[in-house]
């Protein structure tokens, strides 16, 4: 499953939490969205909330604002 431009626009249309960090954290639709600061973490449940509104899971899956889910990323072999 891949992320389409329509899905990214739909996620961007939903307001997320306002980032107060300087420099600002990446938006939920940015490729580097995982670099945002963690504002809440629940390691016992396997997820963390980032300040851009993205929920990241221990299996590398993500839930974007607006409810769009990204599947876990597969580890790349470095041979």
Secondary structure, DSSP 8 states (H G I E B T S, - for coil): ----HHHHHHHHHS-------SS----TTSTTGGGS-EEEEETTTTEEEETTS-EEETTS-EE-TTS-EE---------
